Amino acid sequence: MGKKEKEKKEKPLDKMTAKELRVLALTTGEAIGVHAMNKAELIAAIKGARGIVDEKSKKDVDVRALKEKAMALREKHEKAKEDRNWKLADSFRRRISNLKKKSRRAA
């Protein structure tokens, strides 16, 4: 009797799980390929459907882009090792290591 009914407030998008975001994206009806998206892509699709403008800051980093850069550097690193260019191989190794650290922080 004395209980106050709480109004159901929607959780912030970044606090929702990927499953919750998929359901939300499917209800908007504008997102295509929802089941193949990861959490960041789902949030972007929902914000786009709702018309929410999200300004990216310097800290907002795309993990996939970082991993692609690391893969490209790995190929260059292997090539430098085959050519026995140890200084260049070492610099590639350090750059790969830094990219891996950045991708872990971003995730």
C-alpha positions in Angstrom: 0.0 0.0 0.0 2.6 2.5 1.0 4.9 1.6 -2.0 5.6 4.3 -4.5 5.7 3.0 -8.0 8.9 3.9 -9.7 8.8 5.2 -13.2 10.7 2.9 -15.4 13.6 4.9 -16.7 15.6 3.5 -19.6 19.2 2.7 -18.7 21.9 4.7 -20.5 22.9 3.0 -23.7 26.5 2.5 -22.7 25.3 0.6 -19.5 23.1 -1.8 -21.5 24.3 -5.2 -22.6 24.6 -6.1 -26.3 21.5 -8.3 -26.1 19.4 -5.4 -24.7 20.8 -3.1 -27.4 19.9 -5.6 -30.1 16.3 -5.7 -28.9 16.2 -1.9 -28.7 17.7 -1.6 -32.2 15.1 -4.1 -33.6 12.3 -2.1 -32.1 13.4 1.1 -33.8 13.2 -0.7 -37.2 15.7 1.5 -38.9 18.8 -0.6 -38.1 19.8 -3.4 -40.5 22.1 -6.3 -39.7 21.6 -5.8 -35.9 22.7 -9.4 -35.0 26.1 -9.0 -36.7 26.9 -5.7 -34.9 29.1 -5.3 -31.8 28.1 -3.1 -28.8 29.7 0.1 -30.2 28.1 -0.3 -33.6 24.7 -1.0 -31.9 25.0 2.2 -29.8 25.9 4.2 -32.9 22.9 2.8 -34.8 20.5 3.5 -32.0 21.7 7.0 -31.6 21.4 7.5 -35.3 17.9 6.3 -35.4 16.9 8.5 -32.5 18.7 11.5 -33.9 21.2 11.8 -31.0 24.3 13.6 -32.1 27.4 12.2 -30.5 30.5 14.3 -30.7 33.7 12.1 -30.6 36.4 13.2 -28.3 40.1 12.4 -28.6 39.6 9.5 -26.1 37.0 7.8 -28.2 39.0 5.2 -30.1 37.9 2.6 -32.6 39.3 -0.8 -31.4 39.0 -2.4 -34.8 41.0 0.3 -36.5 43.8 -0.1 -33.9 43.9 -3.8 -34.5 44.0 -3.4 -38.3 47.0 -1.0 -37.9 48.7 -3.6 -35.6 48.1 -6.4 -38.2 49.7 -4.2 -40.9 52.7 -3.5 -38.7 53.1 -7.2 -37.9 53.5 -7.8 -41.7 56.1 -5.1 -41.9 57.8 -6.4 -38.8 58.1 -9.9 -40.3 59.4 -8.4 -43.6 62.0 -6.4 -41.7 63.1 -9.6 -39.8 63.5 -11.5 -43.1 65.6 -8.6 -44.5 67.7 -8.7 -41.2 66.9 -5.1 -40.6 66.9 -5.4 -36.8 66.5 -1.7 -35.9 63.4 -1.4 -38.1 62.0 -4.7 -36.8 62.5 -3.5 -33.2 60.7 -0.2 -33.9 57.8 -2.0 -35.5 57.7 -4.3 -32.5 57.4 -1.3 -30.1 54.7 0.3 -32.2 52.7 -3.0 -32.2 53.1 -3.2 -28.5 51.8 0.4 -28.0 48.8 -0.3 -30.3 47.9 -3.4 -28.4 48.0 -1.4 -25.1 45.8 1.3 -26.6 43.3 -1.3 -27.9 43.1 -2.9 -24.5 42.4 0.5 -22.8 39.8 1.3 -25.4 37.9 -2.0 -24.9 
